[in-house]
Amino acid sequence: MLSTNPFYELSTFISPSIMQGYVILMVLLVIGGTILDMLHKHSAQYFFENAKRAQKDAKRTLSGGEKASLAMQTVVNEVLTSSEFKRARRRISHLFTMYGFVIFVVSTAVLIFGYATVADAGIWPVLWHLGALMLCFGGYWFWFFIRVDVAAEGVKWYNFNGRGDIFIVGLITMPTFALLWSATLGGGSLNMLFFVLFIACSTVLFGSVFWSKFAHMFFKPAAAYQKKCLMADGSRENLPADYDLTDPAVQAKFPDIPEYMGTNPPNMGPGINAEPPSHY
């Protein structure tokens, strides 16, 4: 099964040009949904206006080398390793989902555009199945054990919150039915049912970008990079500097600190990292 090219079997009754047209349509839906999301939320406008404000408040000018270094840190930390997730379970689930999605989508495009009429597609069918399995593993782990409502509020796993859950539901059902379709090749009507469900879930996933969090994948690296630059050039997004609250000079500058917190302010604790949200 893992080495079988399912799109070769599909090409016996669906033209490769139709498959390629569908992939192009999905790409256009993602682009269109992302643009609509930007226009609706004014996210791009906020991004550039925030950058202009930061330039006025900057204490120093970053060199090209510093900017390149911060960009590399962003790629390694926020993109490749998702280090912003402090809890190991959430981070592992996210990495499996992210890399599984990338591998699955890229291998799908390669198989459809390069090997739709070729039975032996090399390692690409293996990558296609591996990506789908990784996507299912990370996605179902998130849905059943990590999702905020389930972990913090005790909402049942089968509760579907309309537009709020359409992204993750589409993300896990698409590879699920893809694997079932591949596993039942030659199975007649059952195989066709799984194929139709695979296409339906794919269309829902890529066609609902405007209502889902899909677009955040494009803004997340840019926002993380901008934040690193703002902290490095001293503008700090209008946030105060980090102070030692026990320093007498700081307490003299901010007399409300000893008034409300005493002369030796306690450690405020780890905050969000203190414990898992399970108080329902």
C-alpha positions in Angstrom: 0.0 0.0 0.0 2.7 2.5 1.0 4.5 2.2 -2.3 1.3 2.4 -4.4 0.6 5.5 -6.4 -3.1 6.0 -5.9 -3.3 8.8 -8.6 -2.1 6.3 -11.2 -5.1 4.1 -10.5 -7.3 7.2 -10.5 -6.0 8.3 -13.9 -7.8 5.3 -15.5 -11.1 7.2 -15.2 -10.2 10.8 -14.3 -8.0 12.8 -16.7 -4.7 14.0 -15.2 -5.5 17.5 -16.5 -8.7 17.5 -14.3 -6.6 16.5 -11.3 -4.1 19.3 -12.0 -6.9 21.8 -12.5 -8.4 20.8 -9.1 -5.0 21.4 -7.4 -4.6 24.8 -9.1 -8.1 25.7 -8.0 -7.3 24.8 -4.4 -4.2 27.0 -4.6 -6.3 29.9 -5.9 -8.8 29.3 -3.0 -6.0 29.6 -0.5 -4.7 32.8 -2.0 -8.1 34.3 -2.3 -9.1 33.3 1.2 -5.9 34.7 2.6 -6.4 38.0 0.8 -10.0 38.3 2.0 -8.8 37.5 5.5 -6.2 40.3 5.3 -8.8 42.8 4.0 -11.4 41.8 6.7 -9.1 41.8 9.7 -6.8 44.6 8.4 -3.9 42.5 9.5 -1.5 43.6 6.8 -2.4 47.3 7.5 -1.7 46.8 11.2 1.5 45.0 10.5 3.0 47.9 8.4 1.6 50.6 10.6 3.1 48.9 13.6 6.5 48.7 11.8 6.3 52.5 11.1 5.6 53.3 14.7 8.5 51.1 15.8 10.9 53.0 13.5 10.1 56.3 15.3 10.7 54.7 18.8 13.8 52.7 17.8 16.8 53.4 20.0 19.3 52.0 17.4 19.4 50.9 13.8 19.8 47.2 13.1 22.5 46.3 10.6 21.9 43.9 7.7 23.8 41.2 9.5 21.6 41.6 12.6 18.5 41.4 10.6 19.7 38.3 8.8 20.6 36.7 12.1 17.1 37.5 13.5 15.5 36.1 10.3 17.5 32.9 10.7 16.5 32.6 14.4 12.8 33.1 13.3 13.1 30.3 10.7 14.7 27.9 13.1 12.7 28.6 16.3 9.2 29.7 15.2 9.0 27.9 11.9 11.1 24.7 11.9 11.0 23.8 15.6 7.9 25.7 16.9 9.8 26.6 20.1 7.1 29.1 21.1 5.1 26.1 22.4 6.4 25.6 25.9 4.6 22.3 26.6 6.2 19.2 25.0 2.9 17.5 24.0 1.5 20.6 22.2 4.8 21.2 20.5 5.1 17.5 19.3 1.5 17.5 18.1 2.0 20.7 16.2 5.3 19.5 14.6 3.7 16.2 13.4 0.7 18.2 12.0 2.8 20.8 10.3 5.4 18.5 8.7 2.8 16.0 7.9 0.7 18.6 6.1 3.7 19.9 4.1 4.9 16.5 3.1 1.3 15.4 2.2 0.5 18.5 0.1 3.9 18.6 -1.7 3.9 14.9 -2.5 0.3 15.2 -3.8 1.3 17.9 -6.2 4.3 16.0 -7.4 2.3 12.8 -7.9 -0.5 14.6 -9.8 1.8 16.8 -12.0 4.6 14.4 -12.5 3.4 10.8 -12.0 -0.3 10.7 -12.6 0.2 8.2 -15.5 3.2 6.4 -14.1 2.9 3.4 -11.8 6.4 3.6 -10.4 6.7 7.0 -8.8 9.8 6.3 -6.8 9.7 7.4 -3.2 6.8 9.9 -3.6 4.0 7.5 -2.8 5.8 6.5 0.4 6.1 10.2 1.3 2.4 10.7 0.5 1.3 8.0 2.8 3.8 9.0 5.5 2.7 12.6 5.4 -0.9 11.6 5.7 -0.1 9.3 8.7 1.9 12.1 10.4 -1.0 14.6 9.8 -3.5 12.2 11.3 -1.3 11.5 14.3 -0.7 15.1 15.2 -4.2 16.2 14.3 -6.1 13.5 16.3 -3.8 14.0 19.2 -4.6 17.6 19.3 -8.4 17.1 18.8 -8.8 14.4 21.5 -6.3 15.5 24.2 -5.0 19.0 23.7 -7.8 21.2 22.2 -8.5 24.1 24.5 -12.1 23.4 25.2 -11.4 19.7 25.9 -8.5 20.3 28.2 -9.6 23.4 30.1 -13.4 23.5 29.9 -14.4 19.8 29.8 -16.3 20.1 26.5 -16.8 16.7 24.9 -14.5 15.7 22.0 -17.5 15.4 19.7 -18.7 19.0 20.2 -18.2 20.9 16.9 -18.0 24.6 17.1 -18.9 25.6 13.6 -16.4 27.9 12.0 -14.1 27.7 15.0 -13.4 24.0 14.4 -13.7 23.8 10.6 -9.9 24.1 10.1 -8.8 21.2 12.4 -11.7 19.0 11.3 -10.8 19.5 7.6 -7.2 19.0 8.5 -7.7 15.6 10.0 -10.5 14.2 7.9 -8.6 15.0 4.6 -5.7 12.6 5.3 -8.0 10.1 7.0 -10.1 9.6 3.9 -7.0 9.8 1.7 -5.5 6.8 3.5 -8.8 4.9 3.4 -9.1 5.6 -0.3 -5.6 4.3 -0.9 -6.2 1.2 1.3 -9.3 0.2 -0.6 -8.1 0.7 -4.2 -9.9 -1.8 -6.4 -12.7 -2.0 -3.8 -15.5 -0.7 -6.0 -18.1 1.5 -4.5 -16.5 1.7 -1.1 -13.3 3.0 -2.6 -15.2 5.6 -4.6 -17.0 6.7 -1.4 -13.7 7.3 0.4 -12.4 9.2 -2.7 -15.4 11.5 -2.8 -15.1 12.1 1.0 -11.4 12.8 0.5 -12.1 15.4 -2.2 -15.0 16.9 -0.2 -12.8 17.4 2.9 -10.0 18.8 0.9 -12.3 21.3 -0.7 -13.8 22.3 2.7 -10.3 22.8 4.1 -8.9 24.9 1.3 -12.1 26.6 0.5 -12.8 27.8 4.1 -9.5 29.7 4.6 -11.4 33.0 5.2 -13.2 31.4 8.2 -10.3 29.3 9.5 -6.9 29.9 11.0 -5.2 28.7 7.9 -4.0 32.3 7.0 -2.1 32.6 10.3 0.6 30.3 8.9 1.6 33.1 6.6 1.5 35.9 9.2 3.1 34.0 12.1 6.7 34.0 10.8 6.5 37.7 9.7 5.0 38.7 13.1 7.7 36.7 15.0 10.4 38.3 13.0 9.0 41.8 13.5 8.8 41.2 17.2 12.5 40.2 17.4 13.5 43.3 15.5 11.4 45.5 17.8 13.1 44.1 20.9 16.5 44.3 19.3 16.3 48.0 18.2 14.8 49.1 21.6 11.4 50.2 20.4 9.8 47.2 22.3 6.3 47.9 21.0 5.8 50.7 23.6 6.3 48.2 26.4 8.4 49.2 29.4 11.8 47.9 29.9 12.5 44.8 32.0 13.2 46.0 35.6 14.5 44.4 38.7 11.6 45.3 41.1 13.8 45.0 44.1 16.2 47.6 42.8 15.9 50.8 45.0 16.4 53.0 42.0 13.5 51.3 40.2 11.3 51.6 43.3 12.2 55.3 43.5 11.2 55.8 39.8 8.0 53.9 40.3 6.9 54.5 43.9 3.7 52.4 43.5 5.9 49.3 43.5 6.7 49.3 47.2 3.3 50.8 48.0 1.4 47.9 46.5 4.0 45.1 46.5 6.3 45.9 49.4 10.1 46.6 49.3 10.8 43.0 48.3 8.3 42.0 45.6 7.6 38.3 45.5 8.4 36.2 42.4 5.2 36.4 40.4 5.6 32.7 39.3 5.7 31.0 35.9 2.3 32.1 34.8 1.0 30.2 31.8 3.8 27.6 32.3 2.7 26.8 35.8 0.4 23.9 35.1 -1.9 22.4 32.5 -5.4 24.0 32.2 -7.6 21.3 33.8 -9.9 23.0 36.3 -13.3 22.1 34.9 
